[in-house]
Amino acid sequence: MARGVALDVAEFRRLWLAGVRGNKIAQVLEIHPNTVTQMARSLGFARRGPKQIDVPLFFKLWHAGVHTQEIARQIGCSASRVSDYRIKYGFPARERKPLHRASDPTPAEIEQRKRECRERHFAEKRAEKWEPKA
């Protein structure tokens, strides 16, 4: 919105009182998000706190072992906020699953792989179809 253009105060008031978030109001009215904050302050609206979540649902999902991304989707926040809520409400941290690490290949497996790569390379150079030996 260009400087000096009139802001639709009635529409702003309607959106704000309907509980629409500031970024969405800015998008609808085509104004900067900072303008939303300034306008709300000038109209005497109380500052909004953080979004309230369904704590019982969050508790149930957390203790059921639901993945963080899925919890975030269901309660309507980001995955990083799920961690913040976990700390805020005193939920226990989950055990980290150990990473599965493959063992190092043996010298015989390395030689076998080298042989297969060499055979495939020369077969492709000869324009032949290569299939690994069973």
N, C-alpha and C positions, 0 to 999 in steps of 0.2 A: 504494500500500500504506500502510495507516495505521501510525502510530508505535506500536511495542510489539508488532506482529504478528510472529510467528516467520517467519524466512526459511528456505526449503528449501535448506539448505547442500549436501545431496547433489546436488540438481538443478543448483544453481549450479556446483558442481565439475564435474559431467558436461558441462555446456554449455561451461564455460571450457576444459576439456581437449580438447573436441571442436573447438576453434578458432572457436567462435561469437563474433562481434564484440560488444563491450560494449553497444551500443545495442539489438541484437537480444535479448541476455540480459535487459536492463532491460524490454523489451517483453513477453517471455515470462513473466518473474516478476512483472510489474506493479510494478516499483520504479523509482526515479529512476536515471538513468545514473551520477550521482555515487556512488550507493550501490554500484553494480557495482565501481567503482574502489576504493572503501574496502574492500569485501568481499574483493576479489582481494588487496589489500595485506595485510589481516589474516590471510588464509589462506596468505600467503607466496608467492603466485604472482609470477613475474617480470613486469615491465612489458613490454607488447607494443610492438614497434616499428611503423613504418609498414608497410602492406601490401606484400608482395613482388609484382612484376609479371614477366611473361614478356618479358624484355628483347629476345631475338632476334625475337619477334613484333612488339614495339614498333618495333624497328629496321626490320624489313621493311615494316611499314605506313607508317612515317614517310617512308621513302625512295621508296615507291611513290606518294606524293602523296595518300594516303587522307585524307579530311576529318577534322578534329580530333574532331568529335562521334562519328564512326564508330570511330576509334581508341579513344576513351574507352569506348565500348560494348563493344568486343572485349576490352580488357584489364581492364575492370571498375573504372573510376574516373570521376571527373568530367572535363569538358573542360578545366577550369582546371588540374587535376593533370597533364594531358598536357603542358602548357607547362612545369610544374615538372620533370617527368621529362626533357623535351627538354634543359633546361639542365643537370640533374644528370648525364645521360649524354653531354653534349657534342655533341648533334646540331646541325647547322647550322639556322639560322632559314630559313624558306621566303620566297621572294620574294612580296611582296604584289602581288596583281593590281590593275592600275589601274582606278579606277572609271570606268564608262562614263557620260559626261555628254552629254546631248542638247544640241544647239546651240540657241541662242535662236531663237524664231520670227521670221520676217521680218515687216515691217509688213503685207505682203499676206496672210500666213497669219493674222495677228491679226485683220484685217478679215474674212477668210473665216469664222473661228471665231465672231466677234461676230454676223455675219449668220446663221449656222446656229443659234446660241443664240436669237436674236430670232425667227426663223421657227418654231423648235420651241415657244417660249414662247407665241406667239400662236395656233399650231395647237392647243396643249393648252387654251388659254382657250376656243377655239371647239369643244372636245371632238372635234377631228379627230385622225386618226392621222397622225403626222409621220414622214417618211422623208427622210434626207439625199439631196440631188441628186447623182447620179453624175458 
